[in-house]
């Protein structure tokens, strides 16, 4: 198992699925956001800290590649890491894997841009406390090429 990914565990619940018991495509996006927020929390900042600092992080780009479906009751491993900085953009990479087999089910990427909550303008610099968290997360990622997901 690589150590450069943040791991977030989920189990497929009925509300995640369609009538056939297969995960609804939008559930993956919700899991990705939960993993991203938990990753921030694991590095000492809650999303409320961003709001208190007057910073919002809207999604400006989102893509997913579905490779294999997940079904009701399946354990899921959502792996995320922050890519190297690209100007003001924060690019998060994801691998969503079956928690037992390790099979990669979804590959994804989300790009966020920090904006000031008061005027909605793009922030060219983050407040120092938030910048230090992003630097720490980015350093922890290691930026190695993605490998196969392995069960926890």
N, C-alpha and C positions, 0 to 999 in steps of 0.2 A: 504494500500500500504506500502510495506517495504521501509525503508529509507536507507538501506545498499547497494542498487543498484544504479548505475549511469543510468539515463534514456536518451535515444536517440530516437527521433521520426522521422518516415519516412512515406511517403505515396507511395503505389505501383504505379509506373509509367509504361507506355508501354514498355520502354527499360528494365525493370526488369522481363518481362514475356516471356513465350513461345507463340506460335501461338494460344493457347487455352486461353490465359489470366491468366495462372497460373504462379506464381513466379518461375523463373528458379533457380535451386539449387545454382548456383554460386553467385547470388545476395545476398544471406544470408551472405556469407563470406565477401563481400564488405561492407555490413551494419555493420558487426561485427568490421571490421577494422576502419570504420568511427566512431563508438561508442567509441572504445578504444582510438583513437586519440583525440576525443572531451573530453573524461574523463581526459586525461592527460592535455589538455588545460584548463579544468575547475579547475585544481589544480595548475595552474600557469606555465605550461611548454608546449611549442609547440614542435611538432616532430622535427622541425628545430633546436631546442636547443640540442636535442640528436645528430643530425648530426654535429652541430658545435662543440660539445664535443668529436667528433670522435667515437660515439657509434652507432652501428646498432643493430636492434632487429629482427633478422630473425626468422621466424616461424619454429620450429623443430617438432611440433606435432599439429595436428588439427583433431578434430572429431565433427561430427554433428549427432544428432538424430532427424529425421523429424517425427513429430507427426500429423501435420495437414497442409494442403496447405493454401497459401494466394493467393488472386486474385487481378486483376487489380482494382485500386481505393481504396483498403483497407488501413485503417490507421494501422500503425505498431509501436509497442513499442519494442525497442531493449534494454534490460537491461544487464549491465555488471558490474562485480566487480573483483577485484584482490584477488586471493586466498592467504592464508598464504605462505610466501616464502619457497621454496624448494631448498636450495642451491642458485645457480646462476639463476635458472629458474624463469620466471615470468609466472604464470598460470592465465589466465583470464577465468572466467565462464560467460556464456551467457544464457539468456532466451529471445526468440523472440516470442512476443505475438501479437494476433490480438488486435489492439488498441481500438476497440469498445466492443468486447465481453470479452476480457481478456484471451481468450483461449491460452494455450501454444502451439505454432506451431513448434518451434525448440528449442532443448537444445543443447548447444555446449561448447566446451572448446578449447582454443588456448594456446599453450606453446611457449614462446619466450625465447631466450637466448641472453644476451648482448655480442656483439663481437666488438673488435677494428676494425674500418674501414680501418686502414692502413695495418694491417697484417692478419685480419680475425680470430684472436685468441680469445678464450672465455675470457671475463673479469671476474675475480673473485670478483672484487669490482667495483661498479659504482662510477663515480665522485661524490663528496659529494652533490652537488646541485641536481643531479638526484636521488641519494639515498634518499634524504630528501623527494622528491616528491613521490617516491614509498612507503616510510614509511607512508606518509600522506594518500595516496590512500588506502593502506592496512588497516590502522587504521579506515578510514571512512567506509570500507566495513563491519566491524562488524563480519563477518564470521559466520552469523547465517545460519541455514539450509534454503535452498530455499523454497519458498512457491508458491502459485498460483499467476500468473500475474494478475493484476487488471488494468482496464483502467485508464488513467490519469484523 
